[in-house]
Amino acid sequence: MGCRKRTGPGYATPLEAMSGPKETLLYVNCIYNGTGRKKPDFLATVDVDPNSSTYSKVIHRLSMPYIGDELHHSGLNACSSCHGDPSTTRSFLILPSVVSGRVYVIDTQKNPKAPSLHKVVQSEDIVEKTGLAYPHTSHCLASGDIMISCLGDEDGNAKGNGFLLLDSEFNVKGRWEKPGHSPLFSYDFWYQPRHRTMIGSSLGAPATFTRGFNIQHVKDGLYARHLHVYSWPDGELKQTLDLGETGLTPLEMRFLHDPCKDTGYVGCAYTSNIVRFFKTEDGSWSHEVVISVKPLKVQNWILPELPGFITDILISLDDRFLYFINWLQGDIRQYNIEDPKNPVLVGQVYVGGLVRKGSPVVAVTTEDGKTWQSDVPEIQGHQLRGGPNMIQLSLDGKRLYATNSLFSIWDRQFYPELVEKGSHMLQIDVDTMKGGLKINPNFFIDFGAEPDGPCMAHEMRYPGGDCTSDIWI
């Protein structure tokens, strides 16, 4: 018998990853910052194994050592970009704190069900060595380094934004981008090495968005509308794509998983459009709107129209389906993107939103002036609160998980009941043949019932990687 060649973490290809083991655990970022409860944020371990006696329960809570962090997004120390390196292991979860500026490193290998704190990268160290603050998106690199987008300087100015590098021991290494090549604004990013390209999205200055949403800030140009195209891996800003008035606040972005592909999508929150970005024949990059979520005419709200407000998107590992969330309108959508230029809506489910039945806000049909509200089911006797915000997909593409906190001060502004009563987490069954979404009535996590009081739940991550963490080279 021959022996199998030892490899690094992850999978050789995205399609191989789809045949990986079924998920049994999910790590969920849980937030007390901004809720009025003087408790530290924590990382929840959720049992998602239907054969387990603790299925659909929080089985462990790892509290952070400080108050006021606002855990937001997370990453892993290694992913499929390191698959060819057998000396690398996927052992740590990277937890940037978007408000405090700290980065927590969590050991998930010793006991995946009960992860432990390994290291704290203090904000003072990051600011002193790089000038960066407000860390957001974390991705591992094939080199073993960790790269984190940062949204501003310590005073909340966008001019201080850029990309933080941590080495494999989680020491501050410096900035990734070349001097003088920082973006106008920053937010999310994704790299596609075979095309020697990294593209970053943009939100606005932390001094703006940390005060809550103000429509005047949009009119004053304080929110972004650009994608920034960098050479990879050397960090030279090659091109800035102005998405115009149809591309305000481009947030979460994803390349197709096939590393040979030169196209991807970004969700533009305020204008509620999905923009496709792609390489042109001359090697430059361009963009086009491929999905538009129409605003709803409404009564009893602060504005006469209610946008969808796209907050999260992801792509199945086989590049067949695009999923995204409308935080304010309250639905999750599934599109077939086998023709990347012409997405087709194949699944939709309402799990909250401002126009749900029982809400004072009602939608008005343009044609006849009739009013309507969306049907949002109860799950295990619980009314669903707020609007969906973050999603995570199983490797095989058959289960979609959703939480419903965006950012504590925005949650308080748009969904005050959510801050009072806490978040929840749902699981949605996916039809991967014809398309379709259906809520699983057997799964419900109520973060309103936490021992330290109701908390907010944001991003979710599998210990073994997923479609929003793994990149192939």
Buried (B, 14 or more C-beta within 10 A) or exposed (E): EEEEEEBBBBBEBBEBBBEBEEBBBBBBBBBBBBBEBEBBBBBBBBBBEEEEEEBBEBBBBBBBEBBBBBBBBBBBBBBBBBBEBEEBEBBBBBBBBBBBBBBBBBBBBEEBEEBEBBBBBBBEBBBEBBBBBBBBBBBBBBBBBBBBBBBBBBEBBBEBBBBBBBEBEBEBBEBBBEEEBBBBBBBBBBBBBEBBBBBBBBBBBBBBBBEEBBEEBBEEEBBBBBBBBBBBBEBEBBBEBEBEEBBBBBBBBBBBBBBEBBBBBBBBBBBBBBBBBBBEEEEEBEBEBBBEBEBBBBEEBEEEEBBBBBBBBBBBBBBBBBBBBBBBBBBBBBBBBEEBEEBEEBBBBBBBBBBBEEBEBBBBEEEEEEEEBBEBEEBEEBBBBBBBBBBBBBBBBBBBBBBBBBBBBBBBBBBEEBBEBBBBBBBBBBBBEEBBBEBBEEBBBBBBBBEBBBBBBBBBBBBBBBBBBBBBB
